[in-house]
């Protein structure tokens, strides 16, 4: 439980620094658990098209900012070897560290 709080705090601090110190009007954080055991937190801020992501299994453990990319349906973000797809229908998927694409679902109560 303490590790989860540390990850959320790290993502928040990174996003705050990347936004030039301005306060975000609104923010959304979601925790995902994937079929292959991967867990990650993704944060979105109003006025910023990027997704801020922290994956538990990353080698360096650092959060990454993913740029929004063109998508036919839903949203797609990528950067630093990570691709996150959030379709309008169907499961969210993530691909990272040369691993195959895996389906993920939102964890309703992450236990913060």
SVG drawing of the C-alpha trace seen along z (x, -y; Angstrom):
<svg xmlns="http://www.w3.org/2000/svg" viewBox="-18 -28 35 41">
<polyline fill="none" stroke="black" stroke-width="0.4" points="0.0,0.0 2.9,-2.4 4.5,-1.6 1.2,-2.6 1.1,-6.0 4.8,-6.6 4.0,-5.9 1.0,-8.2 3.1,-10.9 6.0,-10.4 3.6,-10.7 2.0,-13.8 5.4,-15.5 6.6,-14.6 3.5,-16.0 3.6,-19.2 7.2,-19.8 6.5,-19.1 3.6,-21.6 5.9,-24.4 4.7,-24.6 1.1,-25.7 -1.8,-24.1 -3.9,-21.7 -7.6,-22.5 -8.6,-18.9 -6.8,-15.6 -7.7,-11.9 -5.7,-9.0 -6.6,-5.4 -4.9,-2.2 -4.8,0.8 -4.0,4.5 -3.2,6.5 -3.6,10.1 0.2,10.7 0.5,9.3 1.6,5.8 0.2,3.0 0.3,-0.7 -1.1,-4.0 -2.0,-6.6 -2.7,-10.2 -4.4,-12.8 -4.6,-16.5 -6.9,-19.1 -5.1,-21.2 -2.4,-18.6 -2.8,-16.0 -0.2,-13.6 -0.7,-10.6 1.6,-10.3 2.3,-6.6 4.1,-4.6 4.5,-0.9 5.5,1.3 7.7,3.6 9.8,0.9 13.5,1.4 14.2,-2.1 10.8,-2.6 10.6,-6.2 7.3,-7.6 7.0,-8.5 5.0,-11.1 3.3,-9.5 2.4,-11.8 -1.1,-11.4 -1.0,-9.8 -3.5,-9.5 -6.0,-6.8 -8.9,-5.5 -11.1,-4.9 -10.5,-5.9 -7.1,-7.2 -3.5,-6.0 -0.4,-7.3 3.2,-6.3 6.7,-7.2 9.8,-5.7 9.0,-2.2 5.5,-2.2 2.2,-2.2 -1.1,-2.6 -4.4,-2.2 -7.7,-3.2 -10.4,-2.2 -14.0,-3.4 -15.1,0.2 -13.1,3.2 -10.2,3.6 -7.4,1.1 -4.1,2.5 -0.4,1.8 2.8,2.8 6.2,2.1 9.7,3.4 9.5,5.6 6.6,7.6 3.6,8.5 0.4,6.4 -1.7,7.3 -5.2,6.5 -5.8,4.4 -8.7,3.5 -9.2,0.6 -8.8,1.5 -11.8,-0.1 -10.4,-0.5 -6.6,-0.5 -6.4,-0.7 -4.8,-4.1"/>
</svg>
